Each structure stands twice: as C-alpha cells, then as structure tokens.
Amino acid sequence: MEPGMLSCEAVNSDSVGGVCDKVNSTDIGGCDELNLDSVGVEGNGGCDEVKSSNVCVECSDVGCDEVKSSDACVEGSDGGCNEGNSTEVGVEGNGGCCNEDCPTDVGVGGSVCDLEISPGLTKYWRPVCADSLKPHVGQKFDSLDGAIAFYKQYAGAVGFDCRKGSTRRRRDGVVVEKHVLCSREGFKHIISVDAKTNKVTRRRVTNRVGCKAKVVYKLKSNGLYSVHYLEERHTHLMCSIIAKQFLKVNRSLDAGHQMFIASCFRANIGSVRSYRLFKEIVGDYSSVGATGVDFKNFKRDLMAYILNGDAQLFIDTLFKRREVCEAFDFEYDVDDGDQLSRVFWANAVSRKNFALFGDVVSFDATYRTNRYNLVFVPFTGIDNHKRSITFGAGLLTREDVDSYVWLLEKFKKTMRHDPICVVTDQDPAVKLAVARVFGTSKHRFCMWHIMCKVGEKVGPVLSKDEVFRRKLNCIVWNKSLDAKAFEDAWSHIMEEYGLGDNGWFRYLFESRTFWASPYFHDEFMSGLVRTTSRSESQNSFFGSFSNGHSSLVEFLVHFGSAIGAQRHTQAKMNADCESCFPVLKTPLALEKHAMDVYTISVFYDVQVEICAACFSCRVASLCNCDGHVSYVINDGDQRPWCVELVLSDYTATCSCKMFERMGLLCRHIFLVFKDCGLESIPSRYLVDRWTKGACLKPIFDIDDTVVDQSSKVENVRVLTNILWSDIYACVGLADGNIERLSQLRRVICEQRQLFLQDGSENGSGVAGGSKQSVINSVCGVVSQQSTVEVHDPIQAKNKGSGKRLKSAREKAARKCVKQSRKCHTCDEYGHNSRTCPLNG
C-alpha cells in the first residue's frame, strides 16, 4: 500500500468523529465480502446507532460477490465498490510526492496537470484549475443534484468524464452518501467465449484504466450535503481542448433541444434529421424564420433573389471568406461573356490535411449537383483513421484537357507540392492533364473500372466462365506478384483463352504501368489506394447534403455542412483515440507499443499482422553474415518470403514490400523483430500519417499563416448562433407556464421596440428582416459594391449531365429485373384484370 492513501481493506471503527460506524470488511476494495452489522448515520452532534435493517446500501454491481447484512438493501451502478462504504472519514493523500516538488505536465492540447510519482513508481496527474471550479473537503451544497452538477462542471473544465458510483440510503429513501467517480475507474471485464462456437464478436474499445479519482458527498445534520472525501489525482492524462466537446459532462440536451425534438417527432422527422435541422436553425438558416412570412412563399422569393445574381454572390462569398481567413484560397475563371466557367477553393483546414495526408490523392468528377450542371470535382485522400478526407473542390463547365489542367494547376499552387500518387479513372483528358501538371506524381488508373469492362470485351460466352474470371482476378488483384511474374501470368492466361489478338487486352497490357499493382511497389504509399471508390463514396456523401436543383450559393452552403460533418467525425475519432484503447491479443510489448502510437483503426490492421506473425508464420531458415541476417519465412500456404535485417540498427526489408506500399510493417518483419526481442517498433517504421498525434496539434503554420483550430472567434455568426440557442432554451423552459411565456414575450417585445427606435438597419448596414439579411446569415456579409462582375454560368453539357445511350447489355439486364404486371383475377403474369381471358 502506498503512503498517504486510504486503505479500506480492514476498518474497525466504534466511534469516528462523533459518528458510530461499526464496519468489518475483509476486502472492501473489490467488495468480495462485506459484513455490515450496523451503520451509524450522523445526527444532531451525537452518536446515533442505526441498525442495518434501517439502512439501504447501494453498492456497485461490479465485484459485489457477497454482501452479508441482516436487512441491508444493495443497489449499484457500474462504478464498482473499490473503496466501499466502510467509513465516514476520507483521507486525502499525496501519493508520496509533495505538491511543491511535483513537476508540471502539459497534456495533449494544453491540459495542465501536476505530475506526482508514488514510491511504487505509479504516475498520478492532478488537474490544475481555478480554485473556484475545484471542490474541496468540507464544501457544502443545498442539494445532491447541485453537488453533482458542480463536480461535473469541474470535470468538464479540466478534461475528464465522470459517472455516478455507489449510493447509501436511509430506510426512508433519503441519500446519505454518494460516490461520483472518474469514468475511467475500474477495468474492462474480459468475457470468455467458447472457441467451438466460432461466434464472431464485435470489437470494442475501452477507456478503463483503474483511475481512483472520485468525490464522496455525505448528508449532514443540517440537511446540507458536504464533500466528505476528495481524490483529485488521476492515473491518466486529461483530454485535449479539441476533445473536450465530446465529453459526456459537456454534452446535454437542454429544454430547448427537447422541445424541438418533440416538435420534429410530431412532424415525423427522425432524430438524425432533427439534429441536423436544429443545428441549421440555430446557425446558418436562423434568419429565415424571423420574418413571420410563410416559409414556402418566402423561400420562393428568396431563391428568385439569389438566382438574380447567383454567380456574383457565389464569388463575393468566396472573397469574403478569404478576407476573414488568410489561409483560405480560391481561384475562378470566366469565359468571353464574363460567365463563370471554373472555380477551385480550399480552406485552411483542407490545406493542413493535405500537408499531413496528401501522399495519395484521388479525384473523380460527379454530376447533377447544381442547377447549371457544372461538374463537381472533389479531391479526396485518407486520414490517419483510414477515413476519407477532402483536400479541396472545383466546379467546371467542361471536361476537356484545358479545364482539368487549369484545375490541377490551381490545386498544386494552393497545396505547394505534388502528391506521391494520383488515382483517377481512364478519362483521356484527365490522363493528359495529370501528366502535364503532376510531373513527379505516379498516375494510377482505377482497377475497379478496368475490371468492370472485362465482361463486355471478352464476349458473352467467356464473360460467364467463372474459372476464367477467377484466374484473371488472381493475377490482377494479387499484391504479392512482382513485375516479371505478373507479365508471365498475363501472357499465360491470354494464350490459354485465345485473347492475344484482342485489341482491348493488348492496350491494357501496354498501359499496365498505370494500373497493375507490381509497378507501384517501389513508390512509397502508392499502394494505399487502388480504385476511385473513395472518391465515389465522397461523391455520394456530398450528394446526401445537396441536390441537382441547388443554386451555386446553396451548393456552397451544403458543401460547408458536409465538410463540417466530415471534420466532426474526424474530431470524434481523435477523441476516442485519446480516451479509449483496444484489447490486446498477445503478451508482446510490440503490440502494446503499436496500440500506444497508432490510431485505433490502424492498430486493428497492425494487430492482424502481429497475430499472424505469432500464429501463422515460421522461420524456415536464416543466414547471418557480418551483422546482416537473411530470414526465409513461410506464411501458411503462400510462397516463402525473404526478410533482410541489419543488426546494428534493426533496419529490415521484406520481399512482400507491404511497408513500401502501405507504410505499415508486415507480419514477416514483426516475426523477425519478435525473434530479436524488440519491445518497440523502430522509429523509422512509424509513419506519422498513421499515428494518433498526426492531427491533434491544435495550431498549424500554413504558408506563414498561423491557424488555431481550438480558438473561438467572436464574430457576428458565432454570436447569432449562440443567441438562437439561448432563445430556444428560454422557450423550452417557459413552455407550459403562462406566466413565464408572458414574461419572455414582454422582454423580447421591449427589446424589439428598442431596436426599432434606434433605426431600421442592423450592424452591417442592412435592413433587418430583409432578404439581404437572410443572405448574410447564409453566406456571410458580402460586399455590395464588388469590383468584379461575374455572370451566371451557361448550362453545361457533359457526358454525365444528361441521359446517356444504354448498351444492349444494360437494356437486357434492366428488362430481366423488371417484373411484368400481375393479374389480380387469375394471379397470372403478362396481362391485367381488364385483358384477363377469364373476363372474356
């Protein structure tokens, strides 16, 4: 037991502090056996002995194996009875380190803590905050709810979550003792699963680390609740500033939210759309409902106003965004008639993401996103959670070489360097543009698009041959083949099926360096993406936020909402990586180190390789020559692999080249490192783009412009959003109370009259309640005297903008899927009741 820490393993107390507690506990830390004869409750300054039959004790449901009491009632939460309800006195220890001698530790994102190290070398972090926020022993509260709310406010401020723990009640149900614990208290329970059932269980992460931080409240004789015991120290760091918004103590539904959700329920709107709608109402679209005009008619008039200068307003909005943030960049171009023809934009966060994850870029044009049929081209990559992320976007009226060259040049100018690999479809214009602009990048065609065309090129007989399909897929999708093996296998299958004279297959073989996997092994990270499925997935994602009838201004707003949702998901996953960790499957220190450095999504892939190294691979032979060791490793039924290791610095290379393709070590190298006894992955093999800290740093320097992601800019938009949220909260609190509603309406009307007396213009010089004020709420305050004149674009006519000609194969497939009409008279297909022969 460490000095200064309270032990509840054996407590025998007859009278402590004027309170009679007779408690015998064999192992109160785990609540294995609890003997309660009588529990004393603090009374009017004396010793009131209360039998256990008059006391209701609530323990945790975790670990209370046996409770022995004459008439005790045991309840619990999942907090655990680590220190039980054994005594009325709590001792606050210092863990063997004095406060004035303790170093200060700054957590991720700026959370400041005092670091203490116990004699047992256990690290503790004591949060540092203002004294007014921190609870202290002896502090009194009027109610238990107020006491718990105060501790939650403290937890949210310093950066940890809390949950309710054990509760002790009197016979009449009054709570006399309440434990509030850190949410990371205890440990995850390992549930054994019968291996014979082969039941696939869902992988779950946990954030439990056995933290002992908690507060204990007790009821005093005067009816107040007092802080009886406080443990400030945590066995983990506090969360970062960016992750604080995801703490449960900082998330709640107030009365305004609840009233809005109830209204949406009556309108048959689900919870997800209710959330999106509430976010937009208190944010961008809030001014629309402030006019009192019927929404449908007002929106029709508003759209007519926007479309009367859509492109001009669109460009002015981009100009305004660049004025607000210097790191925001955009470029546009017009034709001879000053009509908008192409535009590209990327904000500061997109540029930061490209600097971190821009090694591989995929882009694919999508259509029907706006009323002008402009082609939408988002640039997509993969972040450190293996999720799609957007680097920027463009709109084009034409899909020719000049348009793509212009777009890629603006992208390159904004991002300042070429990506390692660019993945696109086989569009000839895109191929020429990529070669012209990204001279140092490796261009790769989408393999999925190529394989989809095989059925059309080989004819109806061979397209149904499953053996041919399987052999071809084994060649094309095999990542372990080298260039020579691929060419030999390709020639063999062409000769076997008589496809040597097929023009399409000859062209495919001649352009194999643009799509075949063996020709991308030597380019670092070029094997990360092999298809444009990421881009197509993002196109679908953006389509869920927009529609083909949107104006340019609407499209820009919808694009911003989609990007906001994407970045919120990324921030949530970053927060999960801070507080949670997956379950290890081996005792290797290498796996523990991988869990510490990699994100959860990436760690699962690494864990598969580590487990395969332990259970599937074996060393067939090795040769040591002057510090250079050559391993031959058998991996199941696959061919043997060769690993070269330099013992001086543990530099390893494998013939499978997984690290070169993906930036992650393969199972063969992990087997070698395990054989060498390494406890951590060498730093040269830790690629920053896969680590937890890749994008957690809140401040970035982009082109000498400092961007602080955690700062809150007090501009008009933010204050408007906060005001709408406060209004909805007030209405929710006053709902159902006529006096409150009348008072709230009186206050709002008085303030409205004051604003009307001051003048009819708001702070931006625009009449309040006008269409322009609504546009300002949607797009921001834009200049009314723009120095550039941009007209609306022409209706673009591209290959995906209208109905296309369908092939005979597509027509036949659609005909097979379409069901003929069923007759309700005879239940036969091919006719209806009017033409049924039975009605002859």
N, C-alpha and C positions, 0 to 999 in steps of 0.2 A: 504493500500500500504506500502511496506517495505521501510525503509530508504535506500537511495543510489541507488534506482532502478528507471529507467526511466519509466514514465507513458506516454502513448500515448493516453489516454482517451480523453483529450481535449487540443489541441495545437493550439494556435493562434499566428502566427509569421508574422510580417511585414518585418522584416529585421534581419536575424541572420547571423552573421559572414560575412557580405558583400554579402549575398545571399538573394534574395527576395523569400520567400515561404509564400504563403497565404493558410493555410490549416485549415479547420474545420472538426473535426472528433468526432462524438458522441461516438462511441465505436470502436476505431481503433484496439483494441486487438482482436476482433472477426470479424472485417470488416462487421458489420451488416449494417452500413450506412456510406458511405464515400462521402463527399461533396468536390469536387475539383473545385475551381474557376479558379485558375491559379497557376502554379508551376514554381518556379524560378530555372534556371539552372546556375550554377556557370560559370561566364565568365571571361573576362580579368580584374580581380580585381575589377570589379564594380558590379552593380545590374542590371542584365538583366531580365526583366519581360517577361515571355513567357506564352502565353495563353495556356489553356489546349487543345485547338484544335491542337497545335503543339507538344503535348507530348503524347507518348504512354506509358501507365502504365500497368505493368503486376502484377497482384495480384494472390494470391493463389486461387485455385478452391475449397478450403475447407473453408467455412464460409463466402464468399463474397456474402451475400444475396442481397445487393442493392448497386449499385455504381451510384452516380449522378454526372455527369460531362458533359460539353457541347459537347466536341468532344473527350472524352477520350477513348482509346482502352485498354481493360483489358485482360491480359493473365495471366496464372498462372501455377504453379506446385502444387504438393500436399503438399508443405511445410506449407501452411497456412499463413495468414496475421496477425500474432499475434501482431506484433508491427507496421505493415503497412508501408507506405512510407510517413509518416506525417511530417518529419523534416529532415533538413540537419545536425543536431547535435546529436551525441550519447553520453550518459553519462555512464561511466563505474563505477558501484557501487561496494561496498564491502559486501553487504548483512548484514550489521550491525556487522561485525567482522573484526578486523584489521588483516593484514597478519601475523604480528609478533606474534600475540596472538593465531593464529589458530593452532590446533593440526594437526599432520600429520597422514593421514590414508593410510594404505597399502592395496590395493585391492587384489583380488584373483590372485595368480601367481606373485605378486611383483609389480604391477602398483601403483606408489606412487602419492598421491594427498594430497593437503591441505584441511582439513575439516573445513567448515565455517557453522555456525548456525545463522540464522537470528533471529530477535526478535520474529517473528511468529513461531519459532522452526522448520523452514524449513532447511533441511540439503543441503549443496552445496559442491561439490567436485571440487577443482581447480587443474588440472593436473600439475605436476612438471616435467619439462624437460629443456634441454639446451636452453639458450636464442636464439641461432642461429636457432633453429627449430620453435620457438614461434613467431607468428605475433604480431605486436604492432601497436597502433593507430598512423597514420602518415606514416607508411611504404609504399613505393611506388613500383609499378611494371610496366614494359613496356607494358604488355598486361593483359587482364582479364583472359585469359586461364592460364597464368603464375601465377597470383594471386590465382586462384582457386586450381591449382596444388600444390602451396606452402601450402595452408591450408589443403589439403588432405594429404600431406606428414606429416604435424604436427599431424593430426588426427590419421593416421596410427601408428605414433611413440608412442603416449601416450595411444592409445587404445580405440578409438570410431570411429563410422562411420559418414559421413556427406552426405548431399544431397543439391541440388540447390533449393533455395526458390524463393522469388518474384524478379521480374526484372522490371526496369523502363527504357524506351527508349525515344529517341527524335523522331521527325517526320521522320527523315531520317533513322531511324532504329538503330542508334548507342546506345549502352547500356550506360546509365549514372549512374545507381545504380543497384547493385546486392547483394542479400542476400544469404549466404551459411549457412545452418542450421545443427545442430546435427540431425542425423537420428532418434533419439528418441523424437523429438519435436512433440507436439500435442498428441492427444489421439485417440484410435480406435473408429470408428463410429459403433454404435450398430444399426443394421438393423432389424426392427421388421418384423417377419414372421407370416402370418396368421396361427393360430393353426388348423383351419379347413382343410387346405390343407394337413396337415401331411407331409410336404415336409422335407426330411432329408437333412440337410445342412452339409457341410464339416466343421469339427472342425478346426479352425485356431487360431494360437497363435499371439500375438502382442508384440512388444517391445517399444511401445509408452508410455512414462511416463510424457509428458509435459515438456521436457527439454527446457530451454531458451538459451542454448549456441549457439552462432552464430557469424558471421563476416559480416560486410557490407562494400562493396567496392564502391567508387564513382569516377567518371571521373573528373579529374582536367583540368584546362585551358591549361596546357602544354601537354595534351594528355596522361598523365600517370594515372594509377589507384592507388588510395590511400585507405588504411584501415581507414575508417571513424568511425566505431564503432566495438568494440570487447567485447563479453561477454564470458569469459573463464569458468565460473562456470557451472557445470552440476548438475542435480538433481539425478544422478545415479553414481555408481562406474564405473571405466574404466574396460575393459575386461582384462582377464589374458593373460600371454605370449603365452600359448598354443592356445588360441582362436584368437590371432591377425591375424593369417594366413587366417582366414575366413572372416575378414572384407572386405567389398567391396572396400575400398580405397587401400587395399593391394593386390587386385586381379585385373589383367588386362591382356588382350591379346595384346602383342606387335606385331610388324611387322613380326617377325619370326614365331610366332604362327599362324598368319593369313595366311601367305604364305603356311605353312604346311597344314592347314585345307583346303585351296583351292586345293592343290595337292591331298589330300585324297578324296576330292569331285570328282575330275576327275577320280579317281580310284574306285569310287562307294564304298567308305568306310565311314560309318556313323560317327556322331560326337563323340559318346561314344568310339568307337574303335580308332578314331583319337586321342582322349585324351590319351588313354592307349598307343597307338603306339608312340606318341610324348614323353610321359614320359619314355618309354623304350629306345627311340633313344637318348635322351639327358642323359640317365643314363646307365643301365647295358649293353645294346647291341650296344653302340655307336661305338665301335672299329670295328665292322664287316664291316661297310660301308667305313672305312677309307683306305682299301687296294686297291680299284679300281678294284677288281676282280668281275666277275659276281656273284651276290648274291647266285644264286641257286647252282652253282658249288662250290662256297666257303663254303656254308653251308654243302654240302655233304661231302667235305673234312674235315671240322671241326668236323662233327659228327663222322666220321671214327676215327679221332684223339682222341676224347673224349672216344669213346667206346673201344679204345685200352687199357684203364685202368680206366673204369668208376667208379668202387667201390673205387679204390685207391684215385682218385681225389675227390670223394664224401667225404670220411673220412678226407682227407687232408683239404678240405674246412671247415669242422666242427672244426677241430683242430685250423685252423686259426681264426675262429670266436671266439673261446674260448680265444685265445691269445689277441684279440682285446678287448673283454669284459669278465671280470672275472665272471660275473653273468650268462653268457651263459653256459649251461650244456648239455652234451650229453654222451651217453654210446652206445657201439656197441659190437657185439659178432660174432665170426666166427666159422665155423664147422671144422672138422678134416682136410679138404683140404684148410684151410685159406680162404674159401669163405664167403663173408658177409651173415650172416643168420638173424640178427635182429639188429635194431638200434632205439634209442629214443633220442629226442632232445627237448629243451625248452630254450628260451632266457630270458633275464631279465624282459621284459615287460610281458611275459606269466607267469612267476613266481609271479610277482606283482599282476597280475589279479587273480591268484589262491588265493593269500593271502586275496584279497578283496571279491571275489565272488566264492570261491571254496567250498561252503557248499554243493552244489549238482553238481555232475559230471555225464555226460552221454557219453558213447563211443560205437561206432558201427563200425565194420570192413567194408571196402569198397574195391572194386576190380577194375582191369583194369585201374590203374593209372600210370603204368610204364611198360616198355618192359619186365621186369622179372616176372611180375605177383605177385610181393610182395604185401602182404595185408597191406593196409594203415589204420591206427587206430588213428584218431584224438580224443583228449579229449576235450569235449565241456561243457561249462557252460552258465550261463545267467548273464549279467551285470546289472548295475543299470538303464539301459534304456529298459530292457526286451529283449535285443538283444543277439543273440548267440555270444559267445566269446571262443577262442581257448586257452587252457592251455598248450598244447604240442602235440606231434605227434610221432608215431612209425611206423616202417616197419617190417613185419615179413614174413619169408618164409613158416612157418607152423602155423596152428591154433590149436595147441594142448595145453594141460594144462601147460607144461613146458614153452612154448613160452609166454603165457599170464601171467604166474607167473613172469617170468623174466621182462616183460614189466611193469607190475604193481609195481613190486619192485623198478625199476628204477624211475618210476613216483613218488612213495612215497618217495624215497630217495631225489629226486630233490625238491619236494614241502614241505617236512619236516613234514607233518601231514596228517591224513586220512580225506577224505570228510565225511560229515554227511550222505549223501545218494548217492548211485551209481545206475544208471539206465542203464540196458542193455537188450538185447533180451534173449531168453531162451536157449542159447547155453550152453550145459553141461560143456564144458571146461572153459567157462567164469565164470559159477557159482562156480566151484571148485576153480578157481584162485582168485576170489573176496573174497571168504570165507577164503582162506589161507592168503592173503596179507592184506586185509582191514578188520581186525577182529572187529573193533569198528564201522564200517560203516553199514548202513542199505541198504541191496541189494534189488532192486526193478526191477521186470520184466516189459517189455513194454506191456501195456494193449492193445494197438492197434494190436500188433502181435497176442495176445491171441484171441481177438475178430474176427480177420480175419479167424481164423481156425474153428469157430463155424459152418459155413455152411458145411464144409467137414465132421464134426464129427456127426452131427445130422441127416444126410441123406437128400435126395432130396426133400421129402415132407415137413418136418419141416423147412428146410432152406428157403422155400418160404413163411412160415407163418409169416406175418408181426406182428400179435399180440404177438407171442412168442418172436420175435426179440425186440419188444418194451418193453415187460416185463423184459426180460433179461438185456437190456441196462439200464432200470430204476434202476436195482439192482447194476450192475457193475459200472456205471459211477456216481452214487449218492454219493456226498461228505458229505451228512448230516447224513448218517446212522452210527450207532455205530456197534461194532463187533457182539453183540448179535442179533440186528435187521437184520444185513446182513446175518448171519447164518440161522435165521428163514426164511427170504425171499428166500434164496437159496434153502433150503430144500423144501419149498412150491412149487417152480416152478419145481424142479426136480420131485417131486411126481405128480404134475399136468400133466406133459408131459411124464411121464414114463422114465425119464433119470437117475434114481437112479442106474441102473446097467451098465451104460455107463462108460467104463474104463477111457476115457479121462476126463470126467467131475469129476469122483472120484479123479483122480490125480490133477485136477485143484483145487478142494476143499481142498485137503490135503496140497497143496502148496499155499493156499490163503494168507498166511502171506508175500509172496513175490510179490503180485500184487494187492490185494484188498485194496481200499482206507481206510477203517476203521482201518486197522492195521498200518497206518502211521501217525495217528493224533497226537500221543504223541511224535513224533520225530520232533524237530523244523526244519522248512523249508523243511521237507521231502515231502511235498505235492506240491512243486514248479514244479516238472517235473514228469509226469506220463507215458510218452511214449518216445521212442527214435527218435521222429520226429525232434527234434533239431539236433541230430547227422546226420540223413539222409538229413536234409536240408543243413548242413555244408558239407556233402559229395558231394552233388550236387553243392554247391558253389565252392568247390575246383576243381570239375570236369570241371567247366567253365574256369578255368585257366590252366588246364593241359589236357593230353590225354594219351591213353594207349600205345603209342609208345615212350614215353619220356624216356630218359636215367635218371639215378639217379641224375646226375648233373642238367639236365634240370628240373627234378621234384623238386629239392631243390630250384631252382630259381623261378619256378612257385609258389611253396608254399610260398616263401617270398613275391611275388607280391600279392597273395591272402590275406596274413596276413596284408600287408601294406594297402590294400583296406579296410579290416575289421577295422583296427585301425583308418584309416582316417574317416570312418563313425562314429566311437565312438567319435572321437575328434570333429567332426561337431555337433553331438548331445549334447556334453558337452557345446560347444559354444552357441548353441541355448538355452540351459537352463540358460545360463548367461544373454543373451540379450532379450529373449522373455518370455512371460508368458501367460498361457491360460486364457480364460474368465471364471469368477466365475458365478455360477448359484444360489447361495444363499447368504444372507447377513451375514452368520455365520462367526465369527472370526476363528473358527476351520478350515473352508475351506481355508481362507486366509493363515493361518499358514501352512496348508498342501501344498499349492501352493509354499510357500517360501522354504520349506525344501525338498520336493520330486522332482525328475525329472519329465519332462512333461509327459512321457509315464506312469509312475507310478501314477502320480497325477490324470490322467483320470480315472484309476481304483478306486482310493480313492474317487474321486468326485462322482462316481456312488453310492458308499456306503453311502456317506453323503447325497446325494439327496434321496436315498431310506429311510434313517433314518428320513428325514423330511416329506416325502410324502407317504411312503408305510407302515411304521412301527408305532405301537402304543403300549403304556404300558397297558397291561391287568390288572396287579396287582403288588404291591410291598409290601415288609415287611422289616421294619427297626428294627434291634435287636442289640443294643450296638455298633452302628457305622458300622455294616455290613448290607448292603441293598441288598435284593434279588428282582430282577425285573423279571417279566414274560412278554415277548414281543411277540406280534402277528405280523407276517410278511406276509401279504397278505393271500394267501390260504395255506401256509405251516404250519407245526406244530409249536406250540409256543416254544420259546427259553428262556433259563434262563441265566441271567447275574448276577454275584455276584460282588458287589462293596464294597471296603473298603474306607470309607470316609476320613480317616486320611491321606492317601497318594494317593487316587484315583487309587488303584490297581483294575483292572477289569478283569474278566474271563467270557467267553461266552461258552455255550454248543456247539455252531457250530464249535468252535476251528479254525476259519479262521486265527487268528493271529499265532497260533502254526503251521499251515500248510504253510502259505504264508509270514508271517512277516508283515502283514498289518491288521489294525483294521477292524472289520466287522461293518455293519450298526447297529447292535444291541447295540454294545458298544458306537458307535457315538451317538445314541439316548440317552443313559444314560448320556454321557458327556454333551450333549446339555441340558438335563434336569437339570444337576448340574451347568450349566452356565460356563463351562470351555471355555476359549478363545484360548487355545493352546493344542496340543497333548502332554501328559506327555512324558518326555524324554525316559522312559523305553520302550515305544512303538515305538520309532523312530529307526528302524534298519538301521545301517549305509550303508548297501549294496544297499538301495533304495534311498539314499539321493543324492543331487546334488554334494556335496563335496566328494563323495566316491573316485573318482579317479582324482580330479582336482589338487591335490598337485603335483607339478612337480618333487619333489625329494623323492625317496624312499630308505629305507635301507633294502637290501636283503642279509641276511647272512653276515652282517658286510661289505657289499659292497654297496657304495652309487651310485645310478643310477639317473642321472639328465636327465629327459625327454626333457627339453627345451634347453639343451646345443647343440651347433653346433660343431661337431668335424671336424676340418680342415684336413681331411686325403686326400689321393690321389683320392678316389672315389668321394668325395664331390667336390673337385676342378675340376675333369674331367667333372662332370655333369654340373657345373657352366660354364665351358669353352664351352661345346657344346651348352648350352643355349645362351651364348653370340654370338657364331658363327652363329647360326640360326637367331638371332635378327639382326646381321650385314647384313647377306644375304638378309633378308627381307627388310631392309631399303635401300639396294642398288639395289634391283630388279627393272628393267626397266630403270635404269640410267647407261649408258655405262661407264661414267667416274668413277662413284663410284665403279662399278663392277671391272673395270680395276685396280683401286687403291687398292681395297680389295684383289684381286688376287695377286697383286705385293707384298703387305705386307706379305701375307701368304707364297708366294714362297720364299721371302727373309728369313723369319724365318725358313722355312723348310731347306733351304741350310745351315743356321747356325747350326741347329740340326744335319744335316748330317756331317758337318765338325767336330763337337765335338766328334762324334763317332756314331756307329750304335746301341748302346744299350740305353735303357731308364733307368729311375731311379731305377728300380728293377732288372737290370742286364739281361733283356730280350730284344731280338731284336725287334725293333719297327715294327709293321705291321705283325708280325708272328702270328701263331695260338696260341702260348702260351700267347702273349699279349692280344688276344681276350678272352682267358680263364680267364686271370687275371681280365679283365673288367667284366666278367660274375660272376666269383666265388670269386674274390679277389686274391691277390698274395699268392699262396700256396707254401709250401716247395717243393723243387725239390729233396731233399735227406731225405725222410721220414724214420723214424725209425721203422715204422710198415709196413707190407706188407699185403694188403687185395686184394683178387681176386674177380672178378665179381660173384654175386650170381647165383645159379642154377635157371632154370625155375621152379617156384613154381607151384604146382598142389594142389589147394584148392577147396573147394566146390563152390566158386563163380568165379573161374578163367576160366572156360570153359563152353561149352554148357551143360546144365543140362537136365535131363529127365523131361518132362512135364506130368502132370497128365491128366487124361481123361477129367476132368472139364475144364482145361485150353485149351486143344485142341478143345473141343466143343465150348467154348466161342470165340476162335480165328476164328473158322470156321463160326460162326454166323456173326461176324463182317466183315469178308472178303466178298466182293461183287464179284459175278460171272461176267464174261465178257458179255458185251452188243453188240449185233449185230447191225452194222451200216446200214444194208439193211432193216431189218424189225423192228428194235428197240425192239427186244425181248432178254431176258437173257438166258444163258445156252449154247450159241454157238456163232460163229463169222461169218463174211461175207463169208468165204470160205466154211463153212459147212452149210450155211443157206439153208433151203428147197426151198426157192424161187429161188435160183440159180440152182436148180435141173438139 
